[in-house]
Amino acid sequence: MGFQQGLSGLNAASKSLDVIGNNVANSNTVGFKSSRAEFGDIYAATFGSASNLAGIGAKTLGISQQFGQGNISSTSNPLDLAISGNGFYQIYDSPTTQAASYTRNGQFQLDKDGYIITNTGRYLTGWQADSATNFLPSSGPVSPIQVKFANFGAQETGGSGVSGAGLSVGLNLNSSDSVKTAVFSMADPTTYNYSTSATVYDTLGVAHTQTMYFVKGGYQVGAAPDDTVTNTWSVYYALDGSPVLPDGTLGTSATTQDAMLRGTLTFTSSGAYSSYASNVVTTSPHNTGAISRWFYVTPTALGNGSNGLDFQMFFDKATQYGSNYNVSTLTQDGYTDGSLTGLSVSKEGVVQGRYSNGQSRDVARIALYTFNNSQGLQPLGDNRWAVSYASGAALPNAPGAGNAGLLTAAAVEDSNVDMTAELVNLITAQRNYQANAQTIKAQDTILQTLVSLR
């Protein structure tokens, strides 16, 4: 036995203590991955019999990173993101360069320019939503994620362009109510059975109150005023307290009540919705008779520069049963303009903006990257790694695709250090160090004995 075995053992035990100490020191570091010192034995080169070889010590083969999943802990920051899976975030040093590194630390925040950054000022990457079409890709080139939509523009009622756009009313009109025969007047509640109001929006996002008045046994569209049926209701409209008049001009034989926008709501004999038609006119009222479900209102008195209100009414959720009047739904697709109030991130990595007008929109999708050999990544510090030849290329994925994993918002991934195991390893490494020191001490004693021979 020589000093070399003991010295190599001391070096190996010291390296093990270094690794264990680093693990313990980073037990509270978000996204930290523990390491393990790995050792091998040393034999002198010889041409002799293999059975006669004696080892000459130990050496460090490498420090292996352990990428096991850490625990997920909740936080109060909606931009804290934890990965449950094998993926890494890609971060850039600046928004204009593509010097990329990779991290599991999901402690993010917004900077003054709307970029999502790490606590060291690096830029999270992903796929931006198209500002014109709102299309959100999940592949292709990535870029630093920037929240560009600080405001959410107004939309007029009926302006979404989708099926069913407009004002939808769900209610029950009591079939037991008496027929109203008096001429309708907004100012006289005895001339109508019920009324309800809904908020609608013009092209500038200005809110208006539309009131609907329901009159039992109303006029059939195009019929004489005294023709009534018990399964029909007339619906009159007012906007911001003023009667809604159809486009056109009053004829010589018409009255204001004749020209007022009126719709006919018809039910089946069992009380189910049958049809709705409104008597929109485009010429003098006394020449009307065309049926349309659209109406157009031009609020010229508002003086706000908006276009007229132009939307469709839907009563397909209306009923006429022998129960009390009630309104179940009043829905429409318009809204005023709004400013950004917050962000949320889905498990699929979709960053969504929330706005003061109650709307939301997709901003971007976070990209996750996987590696064929994550243990081959080069540590950089600050919880970052760089691609190396041993790791293989970074492979982009949308969260939830492949084995990249899913995200948990308002949460972080804790260090995966097992403190109990590390403390046991610490004791073991300490004993190894002491034992190797004893081999050196024993060799020293032997040498002293040899020197003292006469």
C-alpha positions, 0 to 999 in steps of 0.5 A, a space after each residue: 500500500 502506498 500514499 497514492 491510494 489514500 490520497 486519491 481516496 481523500 480527493 474522491 471523498 472531498 469531491 463527494 463532499 463538495 457535491 453534497 454541500 452544493 445540493 444542500 446549499 440549493 435545497 431552496 433554489 427553485 428549479 434546482 436539480 441535484 447532482 451526484 459524484 460518480 467514481 471509478 477505480 484506478 489500476 496501473 498498466 501492466 503486462 502481468 497476470 490480471 489476478 495479481 493486479 492491485 488497484 492504486 486508488 479512485 478517481 472522479 468519473 464525472 458529476 451527474 445531474 439528476 433531473 427528477 421532478 421536484 415538488 410543485 408549490 403554489 404562489 400568488 404570482 400568476 406568472 410563476 410557472 411550474 413544469 410537470 414533465 421533462 421540458 425546459 423553458 428557453 430564454 434569451 439574453 436580450 429581445 434582439 439576440 438569440 443567445 439561448 439558454 434553458 431553465 426549469 426556474 419558472 419565476 417570471 414577471 412582466 417588464 416595462 415593455 411587456 416582455 415576460 422575463 426571468 428574475 435575472 432579466 432574461 426573456 422567455 420565448 414562445 409563439 406570439 398570437 397574430 394581432 390581426 387574426 388572433 391565430 395562435 401557432 404551436 410550431 415554427 420560429 419562436 421569439 421573446 413573448 411580449 404582451 402587445 395587446 394593452 387595450 381591447 377595442 370596442 365592438 358594437 352589438 351584432 359586430 362579432 359576425 358569428 352566427 347568433 350575433 346580436 341581442 338574445 332574449 330568454 323569458 317567459 310571458 304568462 299565457 294567462 295575461 289579458 289582451 291589451 287593446 289600448 294604443 301602446 304608450 311608453 308612458 302608460 304602463 297600463 298599455 303593456 304587460 311587461 318591460 325589460 332592458 338590456 345594455 347594447 353598444 355602438 361602434 365606439 363602445 358607448 353603452 345604450 339602454 334598450 328597453 323592450 315592451 311586451 303587449 299581449 295579443 299584439 298586432 300581426 305584422 301587416 295586419 289591421 290594428 284590431 286583428 289580435 291572436 292570443 298566441 302573439 305578443 307585440 314587442 316595442 322598443 325604446 333606446 335610452 328612453 326614446 322610441 325607436 323609429 324605423 328608417 324612413 319618413 312619416 307618411 301623411 296618414 301615419 302616426 308616431 305609434 304607426 312608425 314606432 318599431 314593433 315586432 311580433 313574437 308568436 308562440 305555438 299552442 303549447 307555449 313554445 317559441 314559434 317565430 319573431 318578425 319586426 316591421 322595419 320600414 325603409 319608406 313611409 310607414 303607411 306603405 310598409 308590409 315587408 318582414 325583417 328580423 333586423 332593425 337599424 337605429 341611428 342615434 344622431 342625437 348622441 353626437 358621439 360620432 358613432 355609426 348607427 346600431 345595427 343588430 338582430 334580435 333573437 327570441 328563440 329562448 322565449 316561452 309562453 307558459 302559464 307561470 309568472 313572467 321572468 327573464 332568464 337570459 339577456 345576452 349580446 356580443 357588444 362591449 366597450 373598450 378595455 385595458 389590460 387588467 391581468 394575465 393567466 396561463 393555461 396548462 397548455 402554455 397559452 398566455 391570455 390577457 384579461 381586460 377591464 371590459 370583461 373580455 379576454 384574448 390569447 397573447 402567446 403560447 409558451 414553448 418547452 424544449 426537450 433533449 435526447 440526453 438532458 444529463 449532457 446539458 452544460 450548467 451555466 449557473 443562475 439555474 441555466 443550462 446550455 446545449 452541448 454535443 452530449 445533450 443533443 439539439 433542443 427540441 421545441 414542443 408546445 406544452 402537453 406535446 410529447 414528453 415536454 409536460 404541462 404547466 401549472 400557473 401560480 406555482 413553482 417547481 421546488 428543488 429536487 434535493 432530498 435532504 434526508 438522503 443528502 445528510 446520510 450521504 454527507 455522513 458517509 462521505 465524511 467517514 470515507 474521508 476519515 478512513 482514507 486519512 487513516 490509510 495515509 496515517 498507516 502508511 506513514 507509520 510503516 515508513 517510520 518503522 522502515 526508517 528506524 531499522 538498524 
